[in-house]
Amino acid sequence: MASGVQVADEVCRIFYDMKVRKCSTPEEIKKRKKAVIFCLSADKKCIVVEEGKEILVGDVGVTITDPFKHFVGMLPEKDCRYALYDASFETKESKKEELMFFLWAPEQAPLKSKMIYASSKDAIKKKFPGIKHEYQANGPEDLNRTSIAEKLGGSLIVAFEGSPV
């Protein structure tokens, strides 16, 4: 069921910048986004970037020690959101970074919010081609390192965001 919700151009630009990783200088890398949260506009007609809800690569290790924990803490307790998270993880063979798309729909969110976010998910996903990992979380208990590692590659994953799983 499509909701008719549009996706703001800025959302698409952020996805492209996170996916392509064309940053070359250390300064550009620091400005790259590690995580971004998206919400519906006030009139519920457009998916937009939520103001102030992002983590920059340059913040990790400086003002943010655990980027995943910080990301989870940015999600509202009683409303839905979409998010992109640039996950860093390790297998026994190599280190990897891959984008994850999240639909956050906590149990305490209003039913109307859950319905519009669920029905608008396809609109935003169509603007994010090539996303390998999609994850729906219904509460903080769904956002733990073990469940994310399972989604990224199961038993092959030995570390997520620098911490063993």
Secondary structure by P-SEA (a helix, b strand, c coil): ccccccccaaaaaaaaaaaacccccaaaaaacccbbbbbbccccccccccccccccccccccccccaaaaaaaacccccccccccccccccccccbbbbbbbbcccccccaaaaaaaaaaaaaaaaacccccbbbbbcccccccaaaaaaaaccccccccccccc
